[in-house]
Amino acid sequence: MSPSPCGFLVGRRTYEIFAAHWPNAGEEEQALTEPMNRLPKYVASTTLSEPLAWQNATLLPGNVAEAVAALKQDDGGDLRVIGSSQLAQTLIEHDLVDEFRLMIDPLVLGAGKRLFAGDGRLRMLRLVETEMTSTGAILATYARADGT
């Protein structure tokens, strides 16, 4: 199993939703509330400005891909993207994703957001771990097959 995150990367919309919820979350959510509030959050946005209201949240400066590449150079541990499909696509496009954690739910919506761009580029992955939840969802972790 992958190590716990040392921080989160989020886009503006996800930041706004989370910043409104997690600082005021109830007791039943404390297992998630504590790390969400304590750990650093790096926010990709061209419309928000510092200071950000949610504790430990920082606006990524300048070019998102360059800012995330710089964060990856710091020896701070794993950064996780939550939600933020546009941010995830940008990171994939710039080869900044080392691991994908996908939840496959037993339902069909018929529509949704694309995670992978339609650029036709081959990205080889290897299955690292799977887990089945009590609801029948499959949690699948894939790493880049090229080892980088």
N, CA, C and O atoms as a GROMACS GRO file, in nm:
protein
  592
    1MET      N    1   0.084  -0.118   0.000
    1MET     CA    2   0.000   0.000   0.000
    1MET      C    3   0.088   0.124   0.000
    1MET      O    4   0.191   0.127   0.067
    2SER      N    5   0.047   0.226  -0.074
    2SER     CA    6   0.123   0.349  -0.084
    2SER      C    7   0.123   0.424   0.048
    2SER      O    8   0.028   0.414   0.126
    3PRO      N    9   0.230   0.501   0.071
    3PRO     CA   10   0.235   0.578   0.196
    3PRO      C   11   0.126   0.684   0.201
    3PRO      O   12   0.068   0.722   0.100
    4SER      N   13   0.098   0.729   0.322
    4SER     CA   14  -0.001   0.834   0.341
    4SER      C   15   0.046   0.961   0.270
    4SER      O   16   0.166   0.983   0.256
    5PRO      N   17  -0.047   1.044   0.227
    5PRO     CA   18  -0.007   1.166   0.158
    5PRO      C   19   0.060   1.265   0.253
    5PRO      O   20   0.032   1.269   0.372
    6CYS      N   21   0.150   1.343   0.197
    6CYS     CA   22   0.213   1.452   0.272
    6CYS      C   23   0.153   1.585   0.232
    6CYS      O   24   0.188   1.689   0.288
    7GLY      N   25   0.063   1.583   0.136
    7GLY     CA   26  -0.003   1.704   0.092
    7GLY      C   27  -0.100   1.672  -0.021
    7GLY      O   28  -0.102   1.562  -0.076
    8PHE      N   29  -0.182   1.772  -0.054
    8PHE     CA   30  -0.283   1.756  -0.156
    8PHE      C   31  -0.269   1.864  -0.263
    8PHE      O   32  -0.236   1.978  -0.232
    9LEU      N   33  -0.295   1.826  -0.387
    9LEU     CA   34  -0.304   1.920  -0.499
    9LEU      C   35  -0.450   1.928  -0.539
    9LEU      O   36  -0.513   1.825  -0.562
   10VAL      N   37  -0.503   2.048  -0.547
   10VAL     CA   38  -0.642   2.065  -0.587
   10VAL      C   39  -0.656   2.184  -0.681
   10VAL      O   40  -0.575   2.276  -0.679
   11GLY      N   41  -0.759   2.178  -0.763
   11GLY     CA   42  -0.795   2.292  -0.847
   11GLY      C   43  -0.885   2.387  -0.770
   11GLY      O   44  -0.923   2.360  -0.656
   12ARG      N   45  -0.920   2.497  -0.833
   12ARG     CA   46  -0.999   2.600  -0.766
   12ARG      C   47  -1.135   2.549  -0.720
   12ARG      O   48  -1.174   2.573  -0.606
   13ARG      N   49  -1.207   2.480  -0.808
   13ARG     CA   50  -1.341   2.435  -0.771
   13ARG      C   51  -1.338   2.337  -0.653
   13ARG      O   52  -1.417   2.348  -0.559
   14THR      N   53  -1.247   2.242  -0.659
   14THR     CA   54  -1.234   2.147  -0.548
   14THR      C   55  -1.193   2.220  -0.421
   14THR      O   56  -1.245   2.191  -0.313
   15TYR      N   57  -1.100   2.314  -0.432
   15TYR     CA   58  -1.059   2.391  -0.315
   15TYR      C   59  -1.179   2.462  -0.251
   15TYR      O   60  -1.197   2.455  -0.130
   16GLU      N   61  -1.260   2.528  -0.331
   16GLU     CA   62  -1.373   2.602  -0.277
   16GLU      C   63  -1.473   2.510  -0.207
   16GLU      O   64  -1.527   2.544  -0.102
   17ILE      N   65  -1.498   2.394  -0.266
   17ILE     CA   66  -1.591   2.297  -0.204
   17ILE      C   67  -1.532   2.245  -0.073
   17ILE      O   68  -1.600   2.242   0.029
   18PHE      N   69  -1.406   2.204  -0.077
   18PHE     CA   70  -1.342   2.147   0.043
   18PHE      C   71  -1.324   2.251   0.152
   18PHE      O   72  -1.346   2.222   0.269
   19ALA      N   73  -1.284   2.373   0.116
   19ALA     CA   74  -1.261   2.479   0.215
   19ALA      C   75  -1.390   2.517   0.286
   19ALA      O   76  -1.386   2.563   0.400
   20ALA      N   77  -1.502   2.498   0.220
   20ALA     CA   78  -1.631   2.527   0.283
   20ALA      C   79  -1.675   2.413   0.374
   20ALA      O   80  -1.750   2.435   0.469
   21HIS      N   81  -1.628   2.292   0.348
   21HIS     CA   82  -1.673   2.175   0.423
   21HIS      C   83  -1.578   2.132   0.536
   21HIS      O   84  -1.620   2.126   0.652
   22TRP      N   85  -1.452   2.102   0.504
   22TRP     CA   86  -1.363   2.033   0.598
   22TRP      C   87  -1.333   2.110   0.726
   22TRP      O   88  -1.323   2.046   0.831
   23PRO      N   89  -1.317   2.241   0.726
   23PRO     CA   90  -1.292   2.308   0.854
   23PRO      C   91  -1.410   2.297   0.952
   23PRO      O   92  -1.391   2.316   1.072
   24ASN      N   93  -1.529   2.267   0.902
   24ASN     CA   94  -1.648   2.259   0.986
   24ASN      C   95  -1.710   2.120   0.988
   24ASN      O   96  -1.825   2.105   1.030
   25ALA      N   97  -1.638   2.019   0.944
   25ALA     CA   98  -1.692   1.884   0.934
   25ALA      C   99  -1.725   1.828   1.072
   25ALA      O  100  -1.662   1.864   1.171
   26GLY      N  101  -1.825   1.742   1.077
   26GLY     CA  102  -1.872   1.684   1.203
   26GLY      C  103  -1.783   1.573   1.256
   26GLY      O  104  -1.690   1.529   1.189
   27GLU      N  105  -1.813   1.530   1.377
   27GLU     CA  106  -1.737   1.426   1.446
   27GLU      C  107  -1.728   1.296   1.366
   27GLU      O  108  -1.625   1.228   1.368
   28GLU      N  109  -1.835   1.261   1.296
   28GLU     CA  110  -1.837   1.135   1.221
   28GLU      C  111  -1.736   1.132   1.107
   28GLU      O  112  -1.707   1.025   1.053
   29GLU      N  113  -1.682   1.247   1.071
   29GLU     CA  114  -1.584   1.254   0.961
   29GLU      C  115  -1.442   1.282   1.009
   29GLU      O  116  -1.356   1.315   0.927
   30GLN      N  117  -1.415   1.270   1.138
   30GLN     CA  118  -1.286   1.309   1.194
   30GLN      C  119  -1.168   1.232   1.135
   30GLN      O  120  -1.058   1.288   1.125
   31ALA      N  121  -1.187   1.108   1.095
   31ALA     CA  122  -1.077   1.033   1.036
   31ALA      C  123  -1.025   1.100   0.909
   31ALA      O  124  -0.906   1.092   0.878
   32LEU      N  125  -1.112   1.167   0.836
   32LEU     CA  126  -1.072   1.240   0.716
   32LEU      C  127  -1.044   1.387   0.746
   32LEU      O  128  -0.957   1.448   0.684
   33THR      N  129  -1.118   1.443   0.840
   33THR     CA  130  -1.108   1.584   0.870
   33THR      C  131  -0.967   1.624   0.916
   33THR      O  132  -0.911   1.723   0.869
   34GLU      N  133  -0.911   1.545   1.006
   34GLU     CA  134  -0.781   1.580   1.062
   34GLU      C  135  -0.673   1.594   0.955
   34GLU      O  136  -0.609   1.699   0.949
   35PRO      N  137  -0.650   1.493   0.869
   35PRO     CA  138  -0.547   1.512   0.766
   35PRO      C  139  -0.584   1.619   0.663
   35PRO      O  140  -0.496   1.691   0.615
   36MET      N  141  -0.711   1.631   0.630
   36MET     CA  142  -0.751   1.732   0.531
   36MET      C  143  -0.719   1.873   0.581
   36MET      O  144  -0.679   1.959   0.503
   37ASN      N  145  -0.737   1.897   0.709
   37ASN     CA  146  -0.710   2.030   0.764
   37ASN      C  147  -0.562   2.050   0.798
   37ASN      O  148  -0.511   2.161   0.783
   38ARG      N  149  -0.494   1.946   0.843
   38ARG     CA  150  -0.355   1.958   0.889
   38ARG      C  151  -0.254   1.963   0.775
   38ARG      O  152  -0.161   2.044   0.778
   39LEU      N  153  -0.271   1.878   0.675
   39LEU     CA  154  -0.171   1.866   0.569
   39LEU      C  155  -0.174   1.986   0.474
   39LEU      O  156  -0.277   2.052   0.461
   40PRO      N  157  -0.061   2.013   0.408
   40PRO     CA  158  -0.057   2.123   0.312
   40PRO      C  159  -0.149   2.096   0.193
   40PRO      O  160  -0.160   1.983   0.145
   41LYS      N  161  -0.213   2.201   0.147
   41LYS     CA  162  -0.294   2.197   0.027
   41LYS      C  163  -0.234   2.296  -0.072
   41LYS      O  164  -0.212   2.412  -0.038
   42TYR      N  165  -0.206   2.251  -0.194
   42TYR     CA  166  -0.152   2.337  -0.299
   42TYR      C  167  -0.262   2.355  -0.402
   42TYR      O  168  -0.315   2.258  -0.456
   43VAL      N  169  -0.297   2.480  -0.428
   43VAL     CA  170  -0.414   2.511  -0.508
   43VAL      C  171  -0.373   2.569  -0.642
   43VAL      O  172  -0.299   2.668  -0.648
   44ALA      N  173  -0.420   2.508  -0.749
   44ALA     CA  174  -0.396   2.557  -0.885
   44ALA      C  175  -0.514   2.646  -0.923
   44ALA      O  176  -0.626   2.598  -0.939
   45SER      N  177  -0.487   2.774  -0.938
   45SER     CA  178  -0.593   2.868  -0.975
   45SER      C  179  -0.532   2.994  -1.033
   45SER      O  180  -0.428   3.041  -0.989
   46THR      N  181  -0.601   3.048  -1.133
   46THR     CA  182  -0.561   3.179  -1.186
   46THR      C  183  -0.657   3.288  -1.139
   46THR      O  184  -0.637   3.406  -1.170
   47THR      N  185  -0.760   3.250  -1.064
   47THR     CA  186  -0.858   3.349  -1.019
   47THR      C  187  -0.855   3.375  -0.869
   47THR      O  188  -0.898   3.481  -0.824
   48LEU      N  189  -0.805   3.280  -0.790
   48LEU     CA  190  -0.793   3.302  -0.645
   48LEU      C  191  -0.667   3.383  -0.616
   48LEU      O  192  -0.576   3.389  -0.698
   49SER      N  193  -0.664   3.445  -0.498
   49SER     CA  194  -0.543   3.518  -0.458
   49SER      C  195  -0.512   3.490  -0.312
   49SER      O  196  -0.602   3.454  -0.234
   50GLU      N  197  -0.386   3.505  -0.274
   50GLU     CA  198  -0.342   3.486  -0.136
   50GLU      C  199  -0.389   3.604  -0.053
   50GLU      O  200  -0.404   3.714  -0.106
   51PRO      N  201  -0.414   3.584   0.075
   51PRO     CA  202  -0.406   3.458   0.146
   51PRO      C  203  -0.533   3.376   0.128
   51PRO      O  204  -0.643   3.431   0.119
   52LEU      N  205  -0.517   3.245   0.123
   52LEU     CA  206  -0.630   3.155   0.113
   52LEU      C  207  -0.684   3.130   0.254
   52LEU      O  208  -0.606   3.121   0.349
   53ALA      N  209  -0.815   3.117   0.267
   53ALA     CA  210  -0.880   3.108   0.399
   53ALA      C  211  -0.856   2.975   0.470
   53ALA      O  212  -0.845   2.973   0.592
   54TRP      N  213  -0.847   2.865   0.397
   54TRP     CA  214  -0.834   2.735   0.460
   54TRP      C  215  -0.692   2.717   0.511
   54TRP      O  216  -0.596   2.743   0.438
   55GLN      N  217  -0.678   2.672   0.635
   55GLN     CA  218  -0.545   2.656   0.694
   55GLN      C  219  -0.458   2.565   0.609
   55GLN      O  220  -0.504   2.467   0.552
   56ASN      N  221  -0.330   2.600   0.602
   56ASN     CA  222  -0.228   2.524   0.530
   56ASN      C  223  -0.254   2.516   0.380
   56ASN      O  224  -0.206   2.423   0.314
   57ALA      N  225  -0.328   2.611   0.325
   57ALA     CA  226  -0.352   2.615   0.180
   57ALA      C  227  -0.265   2.724   0.118
   57ALA      O  228  -0.257   2.836   0.169
   58THR      N  229  -0.202   2.689   0.007
   58THR     CA  230  -0.112   2.781  -0.063
   58THR      C  231  -0.146   2.780  -0.210
   58THR      O  232  -0.170   2.675  -0.269
   59LEU      N  233  -0.147   2.896  -0.269
   59LEU     CA  234  -0.170   2.909  -0.413
   59LEU      C  235  -0.041   2.873  -0.487
   59LEU      O  236   0.066   2.922  -0.452
   60LEU      N  237  -0.052   2.786  -0.588
   60LEU     CA  238   0.065   2.752  -0.668
   60LEU      C  239   0.103   2.873  -0.755
   60LEU      O  240   0.017   2.928  -0.823
   61PRO      N  241   0.228   2.913  -0.752
   61PRO     CA  242   0.268   3.030  -0.830
   61PRO      C  243   0.290   2.997  -0.978
   61PRO      O  244   0.337   2.888  -1.011
   62GLY      N  245   0.256   3.090  -1.066
   62GLY     CA  246   0.288   3.080  -1.208
   62GLY      C  247   0.231   2.958  -1.277
   62GLY      O  248   0.117   2.918  -1.254
   63ASN      N  249   0.314   2.899  -1.363
   63ASN     CA  250   0.278   2.783  -1.442
   63ASN      C  251   0.257   2.661  -1.352
   63ASN      O  252   0.346   2.625  -1.275
   64VAL      N  253   0.140   2.598  -1.361
   64VAL     CA  254   0.106   2.486  -1.273
   64VAL      C  255   0.204   2.371  -1.289
   64VAL      O  256   0.252   2.317  -1.189
   65ALA      N  257   0.235   2.332  -1.412
   65ALA     CA  258   0.324   2.219  -1.434
   65ALA      C  259   0.462   2.247  -1.374
   65ALA      O  260   0.521   2.158  -1.313
   66GLU      N  261   0.513   2.366  -1.390
   66GLU     CA  262   0.644   2.401  -1.334
   66GLU      C  263   0.639   2.402  -1.181
   66GLU      O  264   0.732   2.356  -1.116
   67ALA      N  265   0.531   2.455  -1.125
   67ALA     CA  266   0.516   2.461  -0.979
   67ALA      C  267   0.509   2.321  -0.919
   67ALA      O  268   0.570   2.294  -0.816
   68VAL      N  269   0.434   2.231  -0.984
   68VAL     CA  270   0.422   2.094  -0.933
   68VAL      C  271   0.554   2.020  -0.950
   68VAL      O  272   0.593   1.943  -0.862
   69ALA      N  273   0.623   2.041  -1.062
   69ALA     CA  274   0.754   1.978  -1.081
   69ALA      C  275   0.849   2.021  -0.970
   69ALA      O  276   0.926   1.939  -0.920
   70ALA      N  277   0.844   2.147  -0.931
   70ALA     CA  278   0.929   2.196  -0.821
   70ALA      C  279   0.890   2.131  -0.689
   70ALA      O  280   0.977   2.095  -0.609
   71LEU      N  281   0.760   2.115  -0.664
   71LEU     CA  282   0.715   2.048  -0.542
   71LEU      C  283   0.763   1.903  -0.538
   71LEU      O  284   0.802   1.853  -0.433
   72LYS      N  285   0.760   1.837  -0.652
   72LYS     CA  286   0.804   1.698  -0.659
   72LYS      C  287   0.953   1.685  -0.630
   72LYS      O  288   0.998   1.581  -0.582
   73GLN      N  289   1.030   1.789  -0.657
   73GLN     CA  290   1.173   1.787  -0.630
   73GLN      C  291   1.202   1.796  -0.480
   73GLN      O  292   1.303   1.744  -0.433
   74ASP      N  293   1.112   1.862  -0.405
   74ASP     CA  294   1.125   1.868  -0.260
   74ASP      C  295   1.103   1.728  -0.206
   74ASP      O  296   1.020   1.654  -0.260
   75ASP      N  297   1.175   1.690  -0.103
   75ASP     CA  298   1.161   1.556  -0.048
   75ASP      C  299   1.052   1.554   0.059
   75ASP      O  300   1.077   1.516   0.173
   76GLY      N  301   0.931   1.596   0.021
   76GLY     CA  302   0.823   1.605   0.117
   76GLY      C  303   0.727   1.488   0.115
   76GLY      O  304   0.633   1.486   0.194
   77GLY      N  305   0.747   1.390   0.030
   77GLY     CA  306   0.658   1.275   0.025
   77GLY      C  307   0.554   1.287  -0.084
   77GLY      O  308   0.562   1.372  -0.173
   78ASP      N  309   0.454   1.199  -0.076
   78ASP     CA  310   0.351   1.189  -0.179
   78ASP      C  311   0.255   1.308  -0.176
   78ASP      O  312   0.212   1.353  -0.069
   79LEU      N  313   0.223   1.356  -0.293
   79LEU     CA  314   0.119   1.457  -0.311
   79LEU      C  315   0.004   1.389  -0.382
   79LEU      O  316   0.025   1.315  -0.478
   80ARG      N  317  -0.118   1.412  -0.336
   80ARG     CA  318  -0.236   1.349  -0.394
   80ARG      C  319  -0.326   1.454  -0.456
   80ARG      O  320  -0.350   1.560  -0.399
   81VAL      N  321  -0.376   1.423  -0.574
   81VAL     CA  322  -0.477   1.505  -0.639
   81VAL      C  323  -0.612   1.446  -0.602
   81VAL      O  324  -0.634   1.325  -0.617
   82ILE      N  325  -0.700   1.530  -0.554
   82ILE     CA  326  -0.836   1.486  -0.522
   82ILE      C  327  -0.931   1.564  -0.611
   82ILE      O  328  -0.921   1.687  -0.620
   83GLY      N  329  -1.023   1.493  -0.678
   83GLY     CA  330  -1.113   1.563  -0.769
   83GLY      C  331  -1.029   1.628  -0.878
   83GLY      O  332  -0.938   1.566  -0.933
   84SER      N  333  -1.060   1.752  -0.908
   84SER     CA  334  -0.972   1.837  -0.990
   84SER      C  335  -0.932   1.772  -1.122
   84SER      O  336  -0.812   1.758  -1.150
   85SER      N  337  -1.030   1.734  -1.204
   85SER     CA  338  -1.000   1.661  -1.327
   85SER      C  339  -0.914   1.742  -1.425
   85SER      O  340  -0.828   1.685  -1.491
   86GLN      N  341  -0.936   1.873  -1.434
   86GLN     CA  342  -0.853   1.953  -1.524
   86GLN      C  343  -0.709   1.957  -1.478
   86GLN      O  344  -0.617   1.948  -1.559
   87LEU      N  345  -0.688   1.971  -1.347
   87LEU     CA  346  -0.553   1.968  -1.292
   87LEU      C  347  -0.488   1.833  -1.320
   87LEU      O  348  -0.373   1.827  -1.362
   88ALA      N  349  -0.562   1.725  -1.297
   88ALA     CA  350  -0.508   1.591  -1.323
   88ALA      C  351  -0.468   1.576  -1.470
   88ALA      O  352  -0.362   1.520  -1.498
   89GLN      N  353  -0.549   1.625  -1.562
   89GLN     CA  354  -0.514   1.618  -1.704
   89GLN      C  355  -0.387   1.695  -1.734
   89GLN      O  356  -0.304   1.649  -1.813
   90THR      N  357  -0.371   1.811  -1.673
   90THR     CA  358  -0.249   1.891  -1.693
   90THR      C  359  -0.128   1.815  -1.642
   90THR      O  360  -0.024   1.813  -1.708
   91LEU      N  361  -0.140   1.753  -1.526
   91LEU     CA  362  -0.028   1.677  -1.469
   91LEU      C  363   0.007   1.556  -1.554
   91LEU      O  364   0.125   1.525  -1.572
   92ILE      N  365  -0.095   1.487  -1.606
   92ILE     CA  366  -0.071   1.372  -1.694
   92ILE      C  367   0.000   1.419  -1.821
   92ILE      O  368   0.096   1.356  -1.865
   93GLU      N  369  -0.048   1.528  -1.878
   93GLU     CA  370   0.010   1.581  -2.002
   93GLU      C  371   0.159   1.613  -1.986
   93GLU      O  372   0.236   1.599  -2.080
   94HIS      N  373   0.199   1.656  -1.866
   94HIS     CA  374   0.339   1.694  -1.841
   94HIS      C  375   0.419   1.584  -1.770
   94HIS      O  376   0.525   1.611  -1.714
   95ASP      N  377   0.368   1.460  -1.773
   95ASP     CA  378   0.436   1.344  -1.713
   95ASP      C  379   0.470   1.367  -1.566
   95ASP      O  380   0.580   1.333  -1.522
   96LEU      N  381   0.378   1.425  -1.491
   96LEU     CA  382   0.401   1.453  -1.350
   96LEU      C  383   0.324   1.359  -1.258
   96LEU      O  384   0.324   1.378  -1.136
   97VAL      N  385   0.259   1.257  -1.315
   97VAL     CA  386   0.184   1.161  -1.234
   97VAL      C  387   0.264   1.031  -1.226
   97VAL      O  388   0.298   0.971  -1.328
   98ASP      N  389   0.293   0.990  -1.103
   98ASP     CA  390   0.368   0.866  -1.082
   98ASP      C  391   0.277   0.747  -1.058
   98ASP      O  392   0.314   0.633  -1.086
   99GLU      N  393   0.157   0.773  -1.007
   99GLU     CA  394   0.067   0.665  -0.970
   99GLU      C  395  -0.078   0.712  -0.985
   99GLU      O  396  -0.111   0.826  -0.955
  100PHE      N  397  -0.162   0.621  -1.032
  100PHE     CA  398  -0.305   0.647  -1.044
  100PHE      C  399  -0.378   0.558  -0.944
  100PHE      O  400  -0.352   0.438  -0.938
  101ARG      N  401  -0.468   0.617  -0.868
  101ARG     CA  402  -0.556   0.541  -0.780
  101ARG      C  403  -0.697   0.562  -0.830
  101ARG      O  404  -0.754   0.670  -0.817
  102LEU      N  405  -0.752   0.458  -0.887
  102LEU     CA  406  -0.883   0.468  -0.949
  102LEU      C  407  -0.986   0.388  -0.871
  102LEU      O  408  -0.959   0.277  -0.826
  103MET      N  409  -1.104   0.446  -0.855
  103MET     CA  410  -1.215   0.375  -0.793
  103MET      C  411  -1.316   0.344  -0.903
  103MET      O  412  -1.368   0.434  -0.968
  104ILE      N  413  -1.340   0.217  -0.922
  104ILE     CA  414  -1.434   0.171  -1.023
  104ILE      C  415  -1.560   0.128  -0.950
  104ILE      O  416  -1.561   0.027  -0.881
  105ASP      N  417  -1.666   0.206  -0.966
  105ASP     CA  418  -1.792   0.179  -0.896
  105ASP      C  419  -1.884   0.095  -0.983
  105ASP      O  420  -1.883   0.105  -1.105
  106PRO      N  421  -1.965   0.010  -0.917
  106PRO     CA  422  -2.057  -0.077  -0.993
  106PRO      C  423  -2.184  -0.003  -1.034
  106PRO      O  424  -2.294  -0.038  -0.993
  107LEU      N  425  -2.166   0.100  -1.117
  107LEU     CA  426  -2.280   0.172  -1.172
  107LEU      C  427  -2.238   0.238  -1.303
  107LEU      O  428  -2.119   0.259  -1.328
  108VAL      N  429  -2.335   0.268  -1.384
  108VAL     CA  430  -2.309   0.334  -1.512
  108VAL      C  431  -2.388   0.463  -1.515
  108VAL      O  432  -2.510   0.462  -1.500
  109LEU      N  433  -2.318   0.574  -1.535
  109LEU     CA  434  -2.385   0.703  -1.540
  109LEU      C  435  -2.420   0.744  -1.682
  109LEU      O  436  -2.516   0.817  -1.704
  110GLY      N  437  -2.341   0.697  -1.779
  110GLY     CA  438  -2.368   0.733  -1.917
  110GLY      C  439  -2.295   0.859  -1.961
  110GLY      O  440  -2.287   0.887  -2.081
  111ALA      N  441  -2.241   0.934  -1.866
  111ALA     CA  442  -2.167   1.055  -1.899
  111ALA      C  443  -2.074   1.086  -1.783
  111ALA      O  444  -2.088   1.029  -1.675
  112GLY      N  445  -1.983   1.175  -1.805
  112GLY     CA  446  -1.891   1.214  -1.700
  112GLY      C  447  -1.771   1.285  -1.758
  112GLY      O  448  -1.760   1.305  -1.879
  113LYS      N  449  -1.681   1.324  -1.669
  113LYS     CA  450  -1.559   1.393  -1.710
  113LYS      C  451  -1.454   1.291  -1.751
  113LYS      O  452  -1.445   1.183  -1.693
  114ARG      N  453  -1.376   1.326  -1.851
  114ARG     CA  454  -1.265   1.243  -1.896
  114ARG      C  455  -1.145   1.266  -1.805
  114ARG      O  456  -1.116   1.380  -1.769
  115LEU      N  457  -1.078   1.160  -1.768
  115LEU     CA  458  -0.953   1.173  -1.695
  115LEU      C  459  -0.836   1.181  -1.791
  115LEU      O  460  -0.744   1.260  -1.771
  116PHE      N  461  -0.839   1.100  -1.895
  116PHE     CA  462  -0.730   1.097  -1.991
  116PHE      C  463  -0.769   1.172  -2.117
  116PHE      O  464  -0.878   1.152  -2.171
  117ALA      N  465  -0.681   1.258  -2.162
  117ALA     CA  466  -0.707   1.338  -2.281
  117ALA      C  467  -0.712   1.249  -2.405
  117ALA      O  468  -0.658   1.138  -2.405
  118GLY      N  469  -0.774   1.297  -2.508
  118GLY     CA  470  -0.785   1.222  -2.632
  118GLY      C  471  -0.666   1.247  -2.724
  118GLY      O  472  -0.685   1.260  -2.845
  119ASP      N  473  -0.544   1.254  -2.669
  119ASP     CA  474  -0.427   1.286  -2.750
  119ASP      C  475  -0.367   1.165  -2.820
  119ASP      O  476  -0.275   1.179  -2.900
  120GLY      N  477  -0.418   1.044  -2.790
  120GLY     CA  478  -0.369   0.924  -2.856
  120GLY      C  479  -0.235   0.874  -2.805
  120GLY      O  480  -0.183   0.776  -2.858
  121ARG      N  481  -0.178   0.938  -2.706
  121ARG     CA  482  -0.046   0.901  -2.655
  121ARG      C  483  -0.057   0.774  -2.570
  121ARG      O  484  -0.146   0.762  -2.486
  122LEU      N  485   0.034   0.680  -2.593
  122LEU     CA  486   0.038   0.556  -2.517
  122LEU      C  487   0.107   0.580  -2.383
  122LEU      O  488   0.219   0.631  -2.379
  123ARG      N  489   0.040   0.545  -2.275
  123ARG     CA  490   0.096   0.557  -2.141
  123ARG      C  491   0.083   0.420  -2.074
  123ARG      O  492  -0.026   0.379  -2.034
  124MET      N  493   0.194   0.350  -2.064
  124MET     CA  494   0.194   0.215  -2.008
  124MET      C  495   0.188   0.222  -1.856
  124MET      O  496   0.261   0.299  -1.793
  125LEU      N  497   0.100   0.140  -1.798
  125LEU     CA  498   0.084   0.134  -1.653
  125LEU      C  499   0.097  -0.011  -1.608
  125LEU      O  500   0.074  -0.103  -1.686
  126ARG      N  501   0.133  -0.029  -1.481
  126ARG     CA  502   0.134  -0.164  -1.424
  126ARG      C  503   0.050  -0.163  -1.298
  126ARG      O  504   0.054  -0.068  -1.219
  127LEU      N  505  -0.027  -0.269  -1.279
  127LEU     CA  506  -0.113  -0.281  -1.163
  127LEU      C  507  -0.027  -0.307  -1.040
  127LEU      O  508   0.054  -0.400  -1.040
  128VAL      N  509  -0.044  -0.226  -0.936
  128VAL     CA  510   0.033  -0.238  -0.814
  128VAL      C  511  -0.050  -0.302  -0.703
  128VAL      O  512   0.001  -0.383  -0.625
  129GLU      N  513  -0.178  -0.266  -0.697
  129GLU     CA  514  -0.262  -0.314  -0.587
  129GLU      C  515  -0.409  -0.304  -0.626
  129GLU      O  516  -0.448  -0.214  -0.701
  130THR      N  517  -0.489  -0.397  -0.576
  130THR     CA  518  -0.634  -0.388  -0.592
  130THR      C  519  -0.700  -0.420  -0.458
  130THR      O  520  -0.646  -0.492  -0.374
  131GLU      N  521  -0.818  -0.364  -0.442
  131GLU     CA  522  -0.897  -0.390  -0.322
  131GLU      C  523  -1.043  -0.381  -0.361
  131GLU      O  524  -1.082  -0.295  -0.441
  132MET      N  525  -1.124  -0.470  -0.306
  132MET     CA  526  -1.268  -0.468  -0.330
  132MET      C  527  -1.334  -0.415  -0.204
  132MET      O  528  -1.305  -0.461  -0.094
  133THR      N  529  -1.424  -0.318  -0.220
  133THR     CA  530  -1.496  -0.265  -0.105
  133THR      C  531  -1.624  -0.344  -0.081
  133THR      O  532  -1.664  -0.427  -0.163
  134SER      N  533  -1.687  -0.319   0.032
  134SER     CA  534  -1.811  -0.389   0.066
  134SER      C  535  -1.925  -0.354  -0.028
  134SER      O  536  -2.024  -0.427  -0.037
  135THR      N  537  -1.913  -0.241  -0.100
  135THR     CA  538  -2.018  -0.201  -0.194
  135THR      C  539  -1.994  -0.256  -0.334
  135THR      O  540  -2.075  -0.233  -0.425
  136GLY      N  541  -1.882  -0.328  -0.353
  136GLY     CA  542  -1.851  -0.382  -0.484
  136GLY      C  543  -1.761  -0.292  -0.567
  136GLY      O  544  -1.726  -0.328  -0.680
  137ALA      N  545  -1.723  -0.177  -0.514
  137ALA     CA  546  -1.630  -0.091  -0.586
  137ALA      C  547  -1.491  -0.154  -0.583
  137ALA      O  548  -1.455  -0.223  -0.487
  138ILE      N  549  -1.416  -0.131  -0.688
  138ILE     CA  550  -1.279  -0.180  -0.696
  138ILE      C  551  -1.185  -0.060  -0.686
  138ILE      O  552  -1.199   0.036  -0.761
  139LEU      N  553  -1.091  -0.068  -0.593
  139LEU     CA  554  -0.988   0.035  -0.580
  139LEU      C  555  -0.864  -0.022  -0.647
  139LEU      O  556  -0.808  -0.122  -0.602
  140ALA      N  557  -0.821   0.041  -0.753
  140ALA     CA  558  -0.707  -0.007  -0.830
  140ALA      C  559  -0.596   0.098  -0.829
  140ALA      O  560  -0.620   0.215  -0.858
  141THR      N  561  -0.476   0.054  -0.797
  141THR     CA  562  -0.359   0.142  -0.798
  141THR      C  563  -0.268   0.098  -0.910
  141THR      O  564  -0.227  -0.017  -0.918
  142TYR      N  565  -0.236   0.194  -0.997
  142TYR     CA  566  -0.147   0.168  -1.110
  142TYR      C  567  -0.028   0.262  -1.101
  142TYR      O  568  -0.042   0.379  -1.067
  143ALA      N  569   0.090   0.211  -1.132
  143ALA     CA  570   0.211   0.292  -1.140
  143ALA      C  571   0.255   0.299  -1.284
  143ALA      O  572   0.216   0.216  -1.367
  144ARG      N  573   0.337   0.397  -1.314
  144ARG     CA  574   0.391   0.407  -1.449
  144ARG      C  575   0.478   0.284  -1.476
  144ARG      O  576   0.561   0.248  -1.392
  145ALA      N  577   0.459   0.221  -1.589
  145ALA     CA  578   0.532   0.099  -1.623
  145ALA      C  579   0.677   0.126  -1.659
  145ALA      O  580   0.761   0.036  -1.653
  146ASP      N  581   0.707   0.251  -1.695
  146ASP     CA  582   0.844   0.284  -1.735
  146ASP      C  583   0.935   0.304  -1.616
  146ASP      O  584   1.055   0.325  -1.632
  147GLY      N  585   0.878   0.299  -1.493
  147GLY     CA  586   0.959   0.309  -1.372
  147GLY      C  587   0.999   0.449  -1.334
  147GLY      O  588   1.069   0.467  -1.234
  148THR      N  589   0.958   0.550  -1.411
  148THR     CA  590   0.996   0.688  -1.376
  148THR      C  591   0.888   0.755  -1.298
  148THR      O  592   0.902   0.871  -1.260
   0.00000   0.00000   0.00000
